[in-house]
Amino acid sequence: MKQLEKQAPTENEKVIATFKGLKLVNLQSNETIKKKNLDFRISHLFGNVGQESGGGFHNLWGLDNAFDIRIAFHYGITDRLNVGFARHKRDENLVGDIKYKVLEQTENNKMPVSLTVFGDMAVTPKEDPTLTKTAYRITYVAEAIIARKFSSRISFELVPSYLHRNLVSAGDQNDIFSLGIGGRWKFTRSAAIVADYVYSFGRPDSVSVGSAPAKLYDPLGIGLEIETGGHIFTVMFTNGSGILENDYIANTTDSWSKGGYKLSFHISRIFKLGKNK
């Protein structure tokens, strides 16, 4: 019995590394940056691969195109609280975000899941005659990330989200509620498969893009995550139109079945800016 007691997890011992990075493919993960650490992150979303959706040999299956680029910094104020700033190529969005780990899963299952909340505000400074008011340039997202690590290899999460846009085109809606599901399967010591999908409730089937209607789709992504020392590199395919939540939830107009999937990657480097006590 004494041996069993030694092997049993201590009361309320926290589960670590439910996911390895701050994001899976499209979705945020429940993870936060450690206190006094800075995460420098570059994300790149290329053009569509399939010829039916504008890809093919002549643009090297989308590799000649930069559909979206994100450069971001995230800083750990505490082990559970992060703030971040990013710039996106698409719509020139400038984004501030905050992420807080409310609950942490424990080894003894006294707390069976972790809960992290995430929010951001994006503003576009681009020149556009329709953006006559500052408020029209702003969008917001709020998310609750409910995650569980089932074993050292398998983790899942559910992500209910609320997106608000101050200005939308005719036939669209300002508020969108969605539910994301994501998972990670670690198959070697340093490599894992990640995947996610986001379903939006009550969203219109199509929106106006210029003078023509465009059909909307739910974003689906799958990728390979590789850890090498202080770097985390993820290479993925997604039909998402944009890297930003405020964008891909509402504006995904490409379909996997029509070759509208894009090669994408995240690369992250962690810098320690001070010593933790």
C-alpha positions in Angstrom: 0.0 0.0 0.0 2.9 2.4 0.8 4.3 1.7 -2.7 0.9 2.4 -4.3 0.6 5.7 -2.4 4.0 6.8 -3.6 3.0 6.1 -7.2 -0.4 7.8 -6.9 -0.6 11.4 -8.1 -0.5 14.0 -5.4 -3.7 15.8 -4.7 -4.6 18.4 -7.4 -1.3 17.9 -9.3 -1.8 19.8 -12.6 -1.8 18.1 -16.0 0.8 19.7 -18.3 1.2 20.1 -22.0 -2.4 19.3 -23.1 -1.3 20.8 -26.3 2.2 21.9 -27.3 1.5 25.3 -28.9 -0.9 28.3 -28.6 -2.8 27.1 -31.6 -3.7 23.8 -33.4 -4.4 24.7 -37.0 -7.1 27.4 -36.9 -8.2 27.1 -33.3 -6.6 28.5 -30.2 -5.5 25.8 -27.7 -5.9 26.1 -24.0 -2.2 26.7 -23.5 -0.6 29.9 -22.2 3.0 31.2 -22.2 5.0 30.9 -18.9 5.6 34.0 -16.8 8.2 36.4 -18.2 8.4 34.4 -21.5 7.9 36.0 -24.9 6.6 33.9 -27.8 7.5 35.2 -31.2 5.4 33.6 -33.8 5.2 33.8 -37.6 2.2 32.2 -39.5 1.9 32.0 -43.3 -1.1 31.0 -45.3 -0.4 30.3 -49.0 -2.9 30.3 -51.9 -5.3 27.5 -52.9 -3.8 24.2 -54.1 -6.5 23.0 -56.4 -6.8 24.3 -60.0 -10.6 24.7 -59.7 -10.0 27.2 -56.9 -7.2 29.1 -58.6 -4.3 26.9 -57.8 -2.3 24.5 -60.1 1.0 24.3 -61.8 1.3 28.0 -62.9 1.4 29.4 -59.4 3.1 26.3 -58.0 -0.1 25.0 -56.4 -0.6 28.2 -54.4 3.0 28.6 -53.2 3.4 31.8 -55.3 0.6 33.5 -53.4 0.7 34.9 -49.8 -3.0 34.7 -48.9 -2.3 35.8 -45.3 0.8 36.4 -43.1 0.7 36.9 -39.4 3.6 38.2 -37.2 2.8 38.1 -33.5 4.2 38.5 -30.0 2.7 37.0 -26.9 4.0 37.7 -23.4 3.3 35.8 -20.2 2.3 38.2 -17.4 1.8 35.2 -15.2 1.8 31.4 -16.0 -1.9 31.7 -16.6 -2.3 35.1 -18.2 -1.0 36.2 -21.6 -1.3 39.3 -23.7 -0.5 39.5 -27.3 -0.2 41.8 -30.4 -0.2 40.8 -34.0 -0.3 42.2 -37.5 -2.1 40.4 -40.4 -1.5 40.9 -44.1 -5.2 40.2 -44.9 -7.1 43.5 -44.4 -4.0 44.9 -42.7 -5.6 43.9 -39.4 -3.9 45.0 -36.1 -4.9 42.7 -33.3 -4.6 42.8 -29.5 -5.5 39.7 -27.5 -5.7 38.3 -24.0 -5.8 34.7 -22.8 -6.4 33.5 -19.3 -6.3 29.9 -17.9 -9.3 29.8 -15.5 -9.2 26.1 -14.6 -6.5 23.4 -14.9 -7.1 19.7 -15.3 -5.6 17.6 -12.4 -4.0 14.2 -12.5 -6.5 12.8 -10.0 -9.4 14.0 -12.1 -10.8 16.1 -9.3 -10.8 18.7 -12.1 -11.4 16.7 -15.3 -10.9 19.4 -17.8 -9.1 22.7 -18.2 -10.8 26.0 -19.1 -9.1 28.9 -20.8 -10.8 32.1 -22.0 -9.6 34.1 -25.0 -10.6 37.4 -26.4 -9.3 39.7 -29.1 -10.0 43.0 -30.8 -9.0 43.6 -34.5 -8.9 46.9 -36.3 -8.1 47.5 -40.0 -6.4 50.7 -41.0 -6.7 49.9 -44.7 -8.1 52.5 -47.1 -11.7 51.6 -47.9 -14.5 54.1 -48.8 -17.1 52.0 -46.9 -15.2 52.3 -43.6 -16.5 55.8 -42.9 -16.5 55.4 -39.1 -13.7 54.1 -36.8 -16.2 51.6 -35.3 -16.8 50.0 -38.7 -13.1 49.0 -38.8 -13.4 46.9 -35.5 -14.3 43.3 -34.9 -14.2 41.3 -31.6 -14.0 37.6 -30.7 -14.6 35.9 -27.3 -13.9 32.2 -26.8 -14.1 29.5 -24.0 -11.6 26.7 -24.6 -12.6 23.5 -22.8 -9.8 20.9 -23.1 -8.9 17.5 -21.7 -5.7 15.4 -22.0 -6.8 11.8 -22.1 -3.3 10.3 -22.2 0.3 11.3 -23.0 -0.6 11.0 -26.7 -4.2 12.2 -27.1 -5.9 15.5 -26.3 -9.2 17.1 -27.4 -10.9 20.5 -27.0 -14.2 22.2 -27.6 -14.2 25.9 -28.4 -17.5 27.8 -28.3 -17.0 31.3 -29.8 -18.8 34.6 -30.3 -17.8 36.9 -33.1 -19.1 40.5 -33.5 -18.5 42.7 -36.5 -19.6 46.3 -36.4 -20.1 46.5 -40.2 -21.3 43.7 -42.5 -22.5 43.4 -46.1 -26.1 43.1 -47.1 -27.6 39.7 -46.1 -24.9 39.0 -43.6 -25.2 39.3 -39.8 -23.2 41.2 -37.2 -23.0 38.4 -34.6 -22.0 34.8 -35.2 -21.9 32.0 -32.7 -19.8 29.0 -33.5 -18.4 25.7 -32.0 -15.0 24.4 -32.7 -13.6 20.9 -32.1 -9.9 20.1 -32.2 -7.5 17.3 -31.3 -3.9 16.2 -31.1 -2.4 12.8 -31.5 1.3 12.5 -30.5 2.8 9.6 -32.4 6.5 10.2 -31.7 8.4 12.0 -28.9 8.6 15.2 -31.0 5.9 14.9 -33.6 2.1 15.0 -33.5 -1.0 15.2 -35.8 -3.3 18.2 -35.1 -6.7 18.8 -36.6 -9.7 21.1 -36.0 -13.1 22.1 -37.4 -15.4 25.1 -36.7 -19.2 25.1 -37.3 -21.1 28.4 -37.3 -24.8 28.5 -36.2 -27.3 30.5 -38.2 -24.7 32.0 -40.5 -25.9 32.9 -44.1 -25.1 30.4 -46.8 -23.4 33.1 -48.9 -22.2 36.7 -48.8 -21.5 39.4 -51.4 -17.9 39.6 -52.5 -17.7 42.6 -54.8 -20.7 42.3 -57.1 -20.9 38.5 -56.9 -22.3 36.2 -54.2 -19.8 33.8 -52.6 -20.8 30.6 -50.9 -19.5 30.2 -47.3 -18.0 27.1 -45.8 -16.9 25.9 -42.4 -13.1 25.9 -41.8 -11.4 22.5 -41.5 -7.7 22.0 -41.0 -5.2 19.2 -40.4 -1.5 19.5 -39.8 1.8 18.0 -38.6 3.4 19.5 -35.5 7.2 19.2 -34.9 9.1 20.3 -31.8 12.8 21.0 -32.1 14.4 22.4 -29.0 12.9 25.9 -28.4 11.1 25.9 -31.7 7.6 24.5 -32.5 6.9 24.1 -36.2 3.5 23.2 -37.6 2.8 22.6 -41.3 -0.9 22.3 -42.2 -3.6 22.3 -44.8 -6.8 24.4 -44.3 -9.6 25.8 -46.3 -9.8 28.8 -43.9 -9.8 32.2 -45.5 -7.4 33.9 -43.2 -5.4 33.1 -40.0 -7.4 35.4 -37.7 -10.5 34.1 -35.9 -12.4 37.3 -36.7 -11.7 36.4 -40.4 -11.9 32.7 -41.0 -15.1 32.1 -38.9 -17.1 34.5 -41.0 -15.3 34.7 -44.4 -14.2 31.2 -45.4 -15.3 30.9 -49.1 -13.2 28.0 -50.2 -14.1 24.3 -50.2 -11.9 21.3 -49.7 -13.9 19.4 -52.3 -13.1 22.0 -54.9 -9.4 22.2 -54.1 -9.8 25.2 -51.9 -7.3 24.1 -49.3 -4.1 26.0 -48.6 -0.7 25.1 -47.3 0.0 26.9 -44.1 2.6 26.9 -41.3 3.2 28.3 -37.8 6.7 28.7 -36.4 7.3 29.8 -32.8 10.3 30.7 -30.8 10.2 31.2 -27.0 12.5 33.8 -25.4 13.0 34.0 -21.6 13.0 37.7 -20.5 13.6 37.1 -16.8 14.0 34.5 -14.1 10.9 33.1 -12.4 11.0 33.0 -8.6 
